[in-house]
Amino acid sequence: MRFRFGVIAGLAVLYFVAAKLGLLLAALSPSATPVWPPTGIAFAACLMLGYRVWPAIFVGAFLANVTNAGSVGTSLAIAAGNTLEALVGAYLVNRLANGPGVFDRARDIFAFVGLAALASTTVSATLGLASLTLGGYAQWAGFGPVCPASSSSSAFFGAFMYSSPVFRPTVAPMIQSTIAAMIQPSQIA
């Protein structure tokens, strides 16, 4: 199945808008936020549409960061981390957590939480924070409160939408997961 340019462009725009909304909550650094809604969008897109959507995630993340703060180099590193986060998370869910049936068994739920939601979000957080610090835009000491958990709730919702037999075959869940991912983390705080 070949994607049309419109699907990739639409996903990149959706990611960009969600990222800009998430960056409004940045406190420690203009590019580090405790809530990152695009994770759910990217994660659900990789699970529902396949790994080949990675260019949309990369472009959306790069544009959101390069138009925010930092340099082209830090923005490329952050975009790479965001893209790898979605790819690693989707791979781990498909490989180790029963794919579409991720929420059917307790074992798969625990595998998802431990491997996909926490391990994959660590990739993005590590690359993002390291690039900002090495680029001179932030200091290591200020990042204790910013952790991979910021993306975990969005990743969890993205996986739920993917596993639901009602929502999975339609495009509407991507829109719903975006809205829910933007609302849900702010209600937790």
N, C-alpha and C positions, 0 to 999 in steps of 0.2 A: 504494500500500500504506500503510495507516494503522497506526501503532504503537499498541499498547495502553499504558496507563499503567504496567503492570507491567514492560514492557521498559525504559522510560525510568527508572523507579524502581530497577530491578535494576542497570542500568548505573551509575546515580549512586551506589548503595551500594557496588558493586564498586570504582568509582573512589575513593570515600571511604576504604574500607578499605586499598587499595593506597597511597593518599596518606599515611594515618596511619603505615603501616609505613615508607614512605620518609622521613617526617619524623623517625622515630626516629634516623636517621643524620645529622641536622642538627648542624653543629658551629660554623659562623661566625655563624649567626643561627637562631633557632628555626624560621624559615620558609624557609631556604635550605639545600638539601641537594645533595651531589654525585651522588646517585642518586635518580632520580624514576621509579619503576615505573609510575605511571599513564599515562605517555606511550604505552607500548605498548598499553595497554588502549584508550585514547582513539583512537589512530591506527588500530588494528585495527577498532574499532567504526565509525569513519567510513568506512573502506574496505569493510567487510563489510555494514554496515547503511545506509550513506548519511549524508549531511551532516545530515540531520534529527535525529540523535542529539545535536546540540550542547547542548541544554538539560540533558541528563543530565551531560555533562562539566562544564558551567558550575556546576551545583548541587553536584556532588560536590567539585569543586575549591574552591568558595566555602566549603562547610561544613567541609572539612578545614582550611582556613586560618583561618577565623573562630573555630574552636574551638581553635586552636593558639596563635597570637600575632598581634599587630598589631591593626589596626582594621578596621571594616567597609569603609572606603575601600581600604586596602591589600589586603584579602581580595578585594574586587571586581576590582581591577586584576590581581591574580595569577590569579584565575579566568578573567578575560578573556584573559590571555596563554596560559593552559593550553588554553582552548577554541580560540583562534586557531591555536595550534601544531598541534593535531590537524586542523583544517580546512584550513590551508595545506598541511600535509604530505600529506594525502589528495588534495587538489586537484593538487598537483605530481606525485604518483605517477600519478594518473589521466591527467593531461594530458601529462606529459613523460617518463614512465618506463614506458609500456606497461601501466598499470593492473594487472590480475591477472597478467600475464606479466612482472612487474617483475624476476624473477630468471631469465628465459629467455635474455637476451642480455647480454653484458658492457657494452654501451652503456647499457642500461637500469639496470644495477646502479650504474654510475658516476653516472648521472643521479640515481638515488635517493639515493646517499650524499651527493653534492654539493648537491642541491637540497632534497630532502625531509628527510633525516636531519639535515643541518647547518643549512640555511636556516630550516626551520620551528621547530627547537628554539631558534634564536636569538631568535625572536619571544617565546617564553615567558620565556626567561632575561632578556631585556632589560626587558620589562614588569615581571616579578617583582622583579628587583633594583632597578630604578628606583623602583618604588612603595615598597619597603621603605626605601630610602635617603631618598626625599623625605618619607616618613612619619616619619622619625626613628628607625626601628627597626634601622638598620644604617648602616655607613659604607662609602663607595666603596672605600677602600683595602683592606678585608677580603675583597673578592670576586674577587681574581685567580684563586684555585684553583677557584672555582665557575664552570663554563662550560657551554655548550649540550651538550657531549659527554655530560653526565650523562644526558640523555634520549635520546641517539642510539642507544645499544644497545637500549633498549626500543622505539624506533621501528623499528629494523631487524627485531627479532623480530616485532613486530606486522605488518609488511609481509610477512615470510616466511609467517606463518600465513594471511594474506589470499591470497597467491599459490598456496598449496598446493591442488591439486585434491582431495586427500583431506579436508582439514580445513575448507575454505572453506564448504561448505554446512551445516555443523553449528554448534551453539552451543558445543559442547565446546571449540573452540579458544580462545574468549575466556577460559575458565577456565584452560586450559593456558598461554596467553600471559601471563596474570597471574602464575601461579606461576613460570614461567620468567623473566619480567621482574624478579621480586623476587629470584630466586636468581642469575641470570646476572651482573648488575652487581656483586654482592658477591663473586663468585668472581674477577672481573677484578682487583679491588683487592688 
